[in-house]
Amino acid sequence: MDVKAFALLGAGLAVGLAAFGASIGNGMVTSKTVEGIARQPQARGALQTTMFISVGLIEALPIITVVIAFLLYGVGSK
């Protein structure tokens, strides 16, 4: 096998694992936020703000991984 096949395999695996990890993280953050709002409805605004910041940071990982995958794809296409 050549470098192209391994680069494409690594890129696909990295993107898939990053998407899986981000979906698990987003689910955990959202569920804990809903639990917090259910316990203290008056803290809804602060909890939602923190949740949106956390989800944004969690989503940064798959975006960075896709960029690295495109770089690997470029290496593999030579």
MMTF fields as JSON, N, C-alpha, C and O atoms, coordinates in Angstrom:
{
  "mmtfVersion": "1.0.0",
  "mmtfProducer": "UNKNOWN",
  "numBonds": 311,
  "numAtoms": 312,
  "numGroups": 78,
  "numChains": 1,
  "numModels": 1,
  "chainsPerModel": [1],
  "groupsPerChain": [78],
  "chainIdList": ["A"],
  "bondAtomList": [4, 2, 8, 6, 12, 10, 16, 14, 20, 18, 24, 22, 28, 26, 32, 30, 36, 34, 40, 38, 44, 42, 48, 46, 52, 50, 56, 54, 60, 58, 64, 62, 68, 66, 72, 70, 76, 74, 80, 78, 84, 82, 88, 86, 92, 90, 96, 94, 100, 98, 104, 102, 108, 106, 112, 110, 116, 114, 120, 118, 124, 122, 128, 126, 132, 130, 136, 134, 140, 138, 144, 142, 148, 146, 152, 150, 156, 154, 160, 158, 164, 162, 168, 166, 172, 170, 176, 174, 180, 178, 184, 182, 188, 186, 192, 190, 196, 194, 200, 198, 204, 202, 208, 206, 212, 210, 216, 214, 220, 218, 224, 222, 228, 226, 232, 230, 236, 234, 240, 238, 244, 242, 248, 246, 252, 250, 256, 254, 260, 258, 264, 262, 268, 266, 272, 270, 276, 274, 280, 278, 284, 282, 288, 286, 292, 290, 296, 294, 300, 298, 304, 302, 308, 306],
  "bondOrderList": [1, 1, 1, 1, 1, 1, 1, 1, 1, 1, 1, 1, 1, 1, 1, 1, 1, 1, 1, 1, 1, 1, 1, 1, 1, 1, 1, 1, 1, 1, 1, 1, 1, 1, 1, 1, 1, 1, 1, 1, 1, 1, 1, 1, 1, 1, 1, 1, 1, 1, 1, 1, 1, 1, 1, 1, 1, 1, 1, 1, 1, 1, 1, 1, 1, 1, 1, 1, 1, 1, 1, 1, 1, 1, 1, 1, 1],
  "groupList": [{"groupName": "MET", "atomNameList": ["N", "CA", "C", "O"], "elementList": ["N", "C", "C", "O"], "formalChargeList": [0, 0, 0, 0], "bondAtomList": [1, 0, 2, 1, 3, 2], "bondOrderList": [1, 1, 2], "singleLetterCode": "M", "chemCompType": "L-PEPTIDE LINKING"}, {"groupName": "ASP", "atomNameList": ["N", "CA", "C", "O"], "elementList": ["N", "C", "C", "O"], "formalChargeList": [0, 0, 0, 0], "bondAtomList": [1, 0, 2, 1, 3, 2], "bondOrderList": [1, 1, 2], "singleLetterCode": "D", "chemCompType": "L-PEPTIDE LINKING"}, {"groupName": "VAL", "atomNameList": ["N", "CA", "C", "O"], "elementList": ["N", "C", "C", "O"], "formalChargeList": [0, 0, 0, 0], "bondAtomList": [1, 0, 2, 1, 3, 2], "bondOrderList": [1, 1, 2], "singleLetterCode": "V", "chemCompType": "L-PEPTIDE LINKING"}, {"groupName": "LYS", "atomNameList": ["N", "CA", "C", "O"], "elementList": ["N", "C", "C", "O"], "formalChargeList": [0, 0, 0, 0], "bondAtomList": [1, 0, 2, 1, 3, 2], "bondOrderList": [1, 1, 2], "singleLetterCode": "K", "chemCompType": "L-PEPTIDE LINKING"}, {"groupName": "ALA", "atomNameList": ["N", "CA", "C", "O"], "elementList": ["N", "C", "C", "O"], "formalChargeList": [0, 0, 0, 0], "bondAtomList": [1, 0, 2, 1, 3, 2], "bondOrderList": [1, 1, 2], "singleLetterCode": "A", "chemCompType": "L-PEPTIDE LINKING"}, {"groupName": "PHE", "atomNameList": ["N", "CA", "C", "O"], "elementList": ["N", "C", "C", "O"], "formalChargeList": [0, 0, 0, 0], "bondAtomList": [1, 0, 2, 1, 3, 2], "bondOrderList": [1, 1, 2], "singleLetterCode": "F", "chemCompType": "L-PEPTIDE LINKING"}, {"groupName": "LEU", "atomNameList": ["N", "CA", "C", "O"], "elementList": ["N", "C", "C", "O"], "formalChargeList": [0, 0, 0, 0], "bondAtomList": [1, 0, 2, 1, 3, 2], "bondOrderList": [1, 1, 2], "singleLetterCode": "L", "chemCompType": "L-PEPTIDE LINKING"}, {"groupName": "GLY", "atomNameList": ["N", "CA", "C", "O"], "elementList": ["N", "C", "C", "O"], "formalChargeList": [0, 0, 0, 0], "bondAtomList": [1, 0, 2, 1, 3, 2], "bondOrderList": [1, 1, 2], "singleLetterCode": "G", "chemCompType": "PEPTIDE LINKING"}, {"groupName": "SER", "atomNameList": ["N", "CA", "C", "O"], "elementList": ["N", "C", "C", "O"], "formalChargeList": [0, 0, 0, 0], "bondAtomList": [1, 0, 2, 1, 3, 2], "bondOrderList": [1, 1, 2], "singleLetterCode": "S", "chemCompType": "L-PEPTIDE LINKING"}, {"groupName": "ILE", "atomNameList": ["N", "CA", "C", "O"], "elementList": ["N", "C", "C", "O"], "formalChargeList": [0, 0, 0, 0], "bondAtomList": [1, 0, 2, 1, 3, 2], "bondOrderList": [1, 1, 2], "singleLetterCode": "I", "chemCompType": "L-PEPTIDE LINKING"}, {"groupName": "ASN", "atomNameList": ["N", "CA", "C", "O"], "elementList": ["N", "C", "C", "O"], "formalChargeList": [0, 0, 0, 0], "bondAtomList": [1, 0, 2, 1, 3, 2], "bondOrderList": [1, 1, 2], "singleLetterCode": "N", "chemCompType": "L-PEPTIDE LINKING"}, {"groupName": "THR", "atomNameList": ["N", "CA", "C", "O"], "elementList": ["N", "C", "C", "O"], "formalChargeList": [0, 0, 0, 0], "bondAtomList": [1, 0, 2, 1, 3, 2], "bondOrderList": [1, 1, 2], "singleLetterCode": "T", "chemCompType": "L-PEPTIDE LINKING"}, {"groupName": "GLU", "atomNameList": ["N", "CA", "C", "O"], "elementList": ["N", "C", "C", "O"], "formalChargeList": [0, 0, 0, 0], "bondAtomList": [1, 0, 2, 1, 3, 2], "bondOrderList": [1, 1, 2], "singleLetterCode": "E", "chemCompType": "L-PEPTIDE LINKING"}, {"groupName": "ARG", "atomNameList": ["N", "CA", "C", "O"], "elementList": ["N", "C", "C", "O"], "formalChargeList": [0, 0, 0, 0], "bondAtomList": [1, 0, 2, 1, 3, 2], "bondOrderList": [1, 1, 2], "singleLetterCode": "R", "chemCompType": "L-PEPTIDE LINKING"}, {"groupName": "GLN", "atomNameList": ["N", "CA", "C", "O"], "elementList": ["N", "C", "C", "O"], "formalChargeList": [0, 0, 0, 0], "bondAtomList": [1, 0, 2, 1, 3, 2], "bondOrderList": [1, 1, 2], "singleLetterCode": "Q", "chemCompType": "L-PEPTIDE LINKING"}, {"groupName": "PRO", "atomNameList": ["N", "CA", "C", "O"], "elementList": ["N", "C", "C", "O"], "formalChargeList": [0, 0, 0, 0], "bondAtomList": [1, 0, 2, 1, 3, 2], "bondOrderList": [1, 1, 2], "singleLetterCode": "P", "chemCompType": "L-PEPTIDE LINKING"}, {"groupName": "TYR", "atomNameList": ["N", "CA", "C", "O"], "elementList": ["N", "C", "C", "O"], "formalChargeList": [0, 0, 0, 0], "bondAtomList": [1, 0, 2, 1, 3, 2], "bondOrderList": [1, 1, 2], "singleLetterCode": "Y", "chemCompType": "L-PEPTIDE LINKING"}],
  "groupTypeList": [0, 1, 2, 3, 4, 5, 4, 6, 6, 7, 4, 7, 6, 4, 2, 7, 6, 4, 4, 5, 7, 4, 8, 9, 7, 10, 7, 0, 2, 11, 8, 3, 11, 2, 12, 7, 9, 4, 13, 14, 15, 14, 4, 13, 7, 4, 6, 14, 11, 11, 0, 5, 9, 8, 2, 7, 6, 9, 12, 4, 6, 15, 9, 9, 11, 2, 2, 9, 4, 5, 6, 6, 16, 7, 2, 7, 8, 3],
  "groupIdList": [1, 2, 3, 4, 5, 6, 7, 8, 9, 10, 11, 12, 13, 14, 15, 16, 17, 18, 19, 20, 21, 22, 23, 24, 25, 26, 27, 28, 29, 30, 31, 32, 33, 34, 35, 36, 37, 38, 39, 40, 41, 42, 43, 44, 45, 46, 47, 48, 49, 50, 51, 52, 53, 54, 55, 56, 57, 58, 59, 60, 61, 62, 63, 64, 65, 66, 67, 68, 69, 70, 71, 72, 73, 74, 75, 76, 77, 78],
  "secStructList": [7, 7, 2, 2, 2, 2, 2, 2, 2, 2, 2, 2, 2, 2, 2, 2, 2, 2, 2, 2, 2, 2, 2, 2, 2, 2, 2, 2, 2, 2, 2, 2, 2, 2, 2, 2, 2, 2, 2, 7, 4, 4, 4, 2, 2, 2, 2, 2, 2, 2, 2, 2, 2, 2, 2, 2, 2, 2, 2, 2, 2, 2, 2, 2, 2, 2, 2, 2, 2, 2, 2, 2, 2, 2, 2, 2, 6, 7],
  "xCoordList": [0.836, 0.0, 0.877, 1.982, 0.37, 1.165, 0.72, -0.211, 1.396, 1.143, -0.253, -0.885, -0.743, -2.057, -3.16, -4.053, -3.102, -4.131, -4.116, -5.172, -2.94, -2.853, -3.28, -3.905, -2.947, -3.342, -4.86, -5.453, -5.482, -6.939, -7.618, -8.634, -7.074, -7.629, -7.51, -8.456, -6.36, -6.165, -7.069, -7.596, -7.259, -8.133, -9.573, -10.244, -10.045, -11.416, -11.629, -12.656, -10.675, -10.77, -10.752, -11.516, -9.892, -9.798, -11.091, -11.571, -11.655, -12.895, -14.04, -14.847, -14.116, -15.179, -15.086, -16.097, -13.897, -13.729, -13.962, -14.519, -13.544, -13.775, -15.266, -15.756, -15.985, -17.429, -18.129, -19.049, -17.699, -18.289, -18.037, -18.952, -16.811, -16.473, -17.215, -17.663, -17.342, -18.061, -19.542, -20.157, -20.118, -21.539, -21.774, -22.769, -20.88, -20.998, -20.855, -21.634, -19.876, -19.662, -20.839, -21.259, -21.373, -22.525, -23.731, -24.468, -23.934, -25.049, -24.911, -25.886, -23.698, -23.476, -23.678, -24.313, -23.138, -23.281, -24.753, -25.226, -25.464, -26.867, -27.71, -28.574, -27.463, -28.263, -28.019, -28.954, -26.775, -26.481, -27.071, -27.476, -27.119, -27.739, -29.238, -29.796, -29.885, -31.32, -31.578, -32.543, -30.727, -30.871, -30.716, -31.476, -29.739, -29.527, -30.686, -31.075, -31.252, -32.404, -33.617, -34.414, -33.758, -34.881, -34.749, -35.752, -33.53, -33.323, -33.437, -33.998, -32.892, -32.918, -33.347, -32.494, -34.63, -35.101, -34.612, -34.479, -34.348, -33.898, -32.482, -32.088, -31.722, -30.352, -30.295, -29.222, -31.428, -31.499, -30.554, -29.843, -30.546, -29.718, -28.234, -27.534, -27.764, -26.34, -25.973, -24.906, -26.871, -26.591, -26.584, -25.739, -27.515, -27.545, -26.326, -25.782, -25.902, -24.709, -23.485, -22.701, -23.339, -22.218, -22.321, -21.309, -23.538, -23.73, -23.32, -22.628, -23.746, -23.42, -21.918, -21.38, -21.243, -19.786, -19.136, -18.214, -19.617, -19.05, -19.276, -18.369, -20.476, -20.767, -19.89, -19.409, -19.689, -18.811, -17.383, -16.741, -16.888, -15.534, -15.454, -14.458, -16.5, -16.505, -16.536, -15.876, -17.294, -17.398, -16.126, -15.955, -15.238, -13.982, -13.112, -12.383, -13.178, -12.346, -12.64, -11.7, -13.896, -14.13, -13.771, -13.337, -13.949, -13.601, -12.093, -11.649, -11.309, -9.852, -9.45, -8.527, -10.141, -9.832, -10.116, -9.359, -11.19, -11.494, -10.412, -10.024, -9.928, -8.843, -7.587, -6.938, -7.248, -6.084, -6.319, -5.39, -7.558, -7.866, -7.672, -7.153, -8.083, -7.848, -6.364, -5.928, -5.578, -4.129, -3.567, -2.711, -4.045, -3.607, -4.036, -3.304, -5.213, -5.695, -4.778, -4.494, -4.32, -3.377, -2.049, -1.449, -1.573, -0.327, -0.505, 0.394, -1.66, -1.903, -2.119, -1.956, -2.479, -2.762, -1.517, -1.591, -0.383, 0.871, 1.446, 2.485],
  "yCoordList": [-1.186, 0.0, 1.243, 1.249, 2.262, 3.482, 4.498, 4.259, 5.62, 6.664, 7.244, 7.614, 7.33, 7.918, 7.147, 7.751, 5.84, 5.023, 5.222, 5.352, 5.246, 5.445, 6.851, 7.031, 7.856, 9.234, 9.369, 10.001, 8.787, 8.862, 8.068, 8.506, 6.923, 6.126, 6.872, 6.903, 7.46, 8.234, 9.446, 9.772, 10.121, 11.292, 10.9, 11.559, 9.85, 9.401, 8.939, 9.239, 8.219, 7.738, 8.907, 8.919, 9.876, 11.033, 11.84, 12.243, 12.077, 12.856, 12.105, 12.707, 10.807, 10.013, 10.0, 10.165, 9.809, 9.793, 11.172, 11.282, 12.212, 13.565, 13.884, 14.484, 13.487, 13.726, 12.928, 13.431, 11.7, 10.869, 11.471, 11.559, 11.881, 12.474, 13.782, 14.048, 14.596, 15.858, 15.627, 16.356, 14.627, 14.358, 13.861, 14.226, 13.042, 12.596, 13.791, 13.937, 14.63, 15.809, 16.773, 17.281, 17.026, 17.918, 17.355, 18.099, 16.063, 15.436, 15.563, 15.836, 15.364, 15.472, 16.91, 17.135, 17.878, 19.278, 19.693, 20.347, 19.317, 19.695, 19.038, 19.685, 17.759, 17.083, 17.679, 17.835, 18.009, 18.61, 20.018, 20.441, 20.735, 22.057, 21.952, 22.728, 21.004, 20.802, 20.403, 20.868, 19.548, 19.177, 20.398, 20.572, 21.226, 22.425, 23.391, 23.983, 23.559, 24.444, 23.873, 24.621, 22.545, 21.925, 22.122, 22.274, 22.119, 22.288, 23.749, 24.056, 24.651, 26.079, 26.874, 27.343, 27.03, 27.756, 29.203, 29.754, 29.815, 31.213, 31.367, 32.476, 30.301, 30.357, 30.002, 29.708, 30.029, 29.594, 30.379, 29.788, 31.697, 32.524, 32.221, 32.078, 32.126, 31.843, 30.445, 30.234, 29.496, 28.117, 28.007, 27.315, 28.681, 28.614, 29.282, 28.796, 30.382, 31.059, 30.153, 30.028, 29.536, 28.616, 27.418, 26.942, 26.932, 25.792, 26.153, 25.379, 27.331, 27.711, 27.902, 27.548, 28.454, 28.592, 27.209, 26.968, 26.308, 24.957, 24.199, 23.534, 24.299, 23.609, 24.169, 23.42, 25.476, 26.075, 25.561, 25.284, 25.436, 24.906, 23.432, 22.984, 22.684, 21.261, 21.094, 20.206, 21.938, 21.829, 22.275, 21.994, 22.967, 23.38, 22.177, 22.205, 21.127, 19.946, 19.278, 19.03, 18.975, 18.359, 19.28, 18.81, 20.586, 21.517, 21.494, 21.446, 21.528, 21.452, 20.112, 20.046, 19.043, 17.718, 17.64, 17.012, 18.266, 18.278, 19.036, 18.624, 20.128, 20.876, 20.007, 19.975, 19.308, 18.422, 17.276, 16.849, 16.778, 15.712, 16.196, 15.459, 17.428, 17.987, 18.114, 17.897, 18.466, 18.522, 17.127, 16.971, 16.124, 14.75, 14.302, 13.584, 14.722, 14.385, 14.995, 14.378, 16.218, 16.862, 16.127, 16.004, 15.638, 14.869, 13.551, 13.1, 12.942, 11.642, 11.723, 10.72, 12.883, 12.983, 13.24, 13.238, 13.458, 13.712, 12.428, 12.444],
  "zCoordList": [0.0, 0.0, 0.0, 0.542, -0.604, -0.679, 0.367, 1.136, 0.376, 1.368, 1.208, 2.198, -0.022, -0.28, 0.444, 1.037, 0.399, 1.04, 2.549, 3.168, 3.139, 4.59, 4.993, 6.038, 4.172, 4.471, 4.426, 5.3, 3.428, 3.314, 4.428, 4.969, 4.769, 5.854, 7.189, 7.976, 7.429, 8.654, 8.714, 9.778, 7.589, 7.561, 7.857, 8.651, 7.238, 7.48, 8.908, 9.517, 9.436, 10.818, 11.803, 12.768, 11.563, 12.46, 12.46, 13.52, 11.285, 11.201, 11.87, 12.577, 11.655, 12.271, 13.781, 14.464, 14.311, 15.768, 16.38, 17.473, 15.687, 16.202, 16.23, 17.187, 15.19, 15.161, 16.258, 16.902, 16.47, 17.519, 18.9, 19.718, 19.155, 20.445, 20.691, 21.807, 19.651, 19.798, 20.057, 20.836, 19.414, 19.645, 21.072, 21.698, 21.582, 22.976, 23.921, 24.863, 23.674, 24.518, 24.485, 25.524, 23.293, 23.181, 23.914, 24.562, 23.819, 24.527, 26.03, 26.731, 26.525, 27.97, 28.461, 29.491, 27.72, 28.118, 28.103, 29.032, 27.065, 26.958, 28.048, 28.639, 28.314, 29.336, 30.719, 31.503, 31.015, 32.316, 32.422, 33.505, 31.314, 31.332, 31.58, 32.355, 30.929, 31.156, 32.606, 33.211, 33.167, 34.578, 35.489, 36.441, 35.19, 35.992, 35.908, 36.915, 34.706, 34.551, 35.276, 35.841, 35.261, 35.972, 37.482, 38.179, 37.981, 39.427, 39.86, 40.912, 39.023, 39.361, 38.123, 37.37, 37.908, 36.722, 36.652, 35.56, 37.787, 37.787, 37.229, 36.869, 37.151, 36.629, 35.141, 34.614, 34.476, 33.078, 32.164, 31.351, 32.296, 31.411, 31.543, 30.541, 32.755, 32.985, 32.502, 31.925, 32.746, 32.318, 30.795, 30.226, 30.141, 28.684, 28.064, 27.073, 28.64, 28.131, 28.241, 27.3, 29.386, 29.589, 28.65, 28.134, 28.428, 27.53, 26.101, 25.44, 25.622, 24.249, 24.055, 23.006, 25.05, 24.975, 24.946, 24.167, 25.794, 25.845, 24.542, 24.039, 24.001, 22.741, 21.617, 20.767, 21.618, 20.609, 20.709, 19.696, 21.936, 22.121, 21.745, 21.177, 22.062, 21.706, 20.191, 19.653, 19.501, 18.049, 17.328, 16.142, 18.036, 17.407, 17.067, 16.076, 17.87, 17.637, 16.292, 15.537, 15.957, 14.641, 13.476, 12.424, 13.659, 12.578, 12.341, 11.194, 13.404, 13.271, 12.665, 11.852, 13.059, 12.523, 11.027, 10.288, 10.577, 9.141, 8.378, 7.286, 8.936, 8.278, 8.175, 7.129, 9.249, 9.216, 8.229, 7.543, 8.155, 7.196, 5.763, 4.924, 5.479, 4.14, 3.852, 2.721, 4.876, 4.68, 4.387, 3.516, 5.107, 4.839, 3.453, 2.772, 3.038, 1.702, 0.646, -0.381, 0.917, -0.011, -0.047, -1.115, 1.087, 1.129, 0.393, -0.318, 0.565, -0.05, -1.546, -2.241, -2.061, -3.494, -4.324, -5.553, -3.692, -4.457, -4.993, -5.653]
}
